[in-house]
Amino acid sequence: MIKHFHDLQDATKTKNGEIYHEYNVGDEYPRKGFKVSDERLKELAGKENKQGTPLIVEVKEETPAKK
């Protein structure tokens, strides 16, 4: 995560309305148990979202070197 945002496609319904899942800088996207499409990943990684700026970036997991 490179920028704080609330995911408008990940909401919890409450008696007072919907609460959108909040992501902070450094959080993993998507949260565990929540599936998103490749299209949604591209939208959030690019400028074609409501904030008009990239919100996430792909992070490659490092694999330990074999000895």
C-alpha positions as CSV (number, residue, x, y, z in Angstrom):
1,M,0.0,0.0,0.0
2,I,1.4,3.4,-1.0
3,K,-1.5,5.7,-0.1
4,H,-4.3,5.6,2.6
5,F,-7.7,4.9,1.2
6,H,-11.1,3.3,1.9
7,D,-12.0,0.5,-0.5
8,L,-15.5,1.4,-2.0
9,Q,-15.9,-2.2,-3.2
10,D,-15.3,-3.7,0.3
11,A,-18.0,-2.6,2.7
12,T,-19.6,-3.9,5.9
13,K,-23.3,-3.1,6.3
14,T,-24.3,-1.7,9.7
15,K,-27.5,-0.3,11.0
16,N,-26.2,3.1,10.3
17,G,-25.1,2.3,6.7
18,E,-22.0,0.9,5.1
19,I,-18.5,1.1,6.5
20,Y,-15.8,0.8,3.8
21,H,-12.6,-1.2,4.7
22,E,-9.7,1.2,5.4
23,Y,-6.2,0.5,4.1
24,N,-3.2,2.4,5.5
25,V,0.3,2.8,4.1
26,G,2.1,-0.6,4.4
27,D,-1.1,-2.7,4.6
28,E,-1.4,-5.7,2.4
29,Y,-4.1,-5.5,-0.4
30,P,-6.5,-7.2,-0.6
31,R,-7.1,-8.1,3.0
32,K,-7.1,-11.8,3.9
33,G,-10.3,-13.5,2.8
34,F,-11.3,-10.8,0.3
35,K,-11.0,-11.6,-3.4
36,V,-10.5,-8.9,-6.1
37,S,-10.3,-9.1,-9.8
38,D,-7.2,-8.3,-11.9
39,E,-9.1,-5.4,-13.3
40,R,-9.6,-4.0,-9.7
41,L,-5.9,-4.4,-9.0
42,K,-5.0,-2.5,-12.2
43,E,-7.5,0.3,-11.3
44,L,-6.0,0.8,-7.8
45,A,-2.4,0.6,-9.1
46,G,-3.1,3.1,-11.8
47,K,-4.7,6.5,-12.1
48,E,-8.1,5.3,-13.2
49,N,-9.7,5.4,-9.7
50,K,-11.6,8.0,-7.7
51,Q,-8.5,9.6,-6.3
52,G,-6.8,9.8,-9.7
53,T,-3.5,8.5,-8.3
54,P,-1.9,5.0,-7.7
55,L,-3.0,3.7,-4.3
56,I,-1.2,0.3,-4.4
57,V,2.0,-1.2,-5.8
58,E,2.8,-4.9,-6.4
59,V,5.4,-6.2,-3.9
60,K,7.3,-9.3,-4.8
61,E,7.9,-11.7,-1.9
62,E,11.5,-12.6,-1.5
63,T,12.3,-16.2,-1.5
64,P,15.3,-17.3,0.6
65,A,18.4,-18.3,-1.4
66,K,19.2,-22.0,-1.5
67,K,22.4,-23.0,0.1
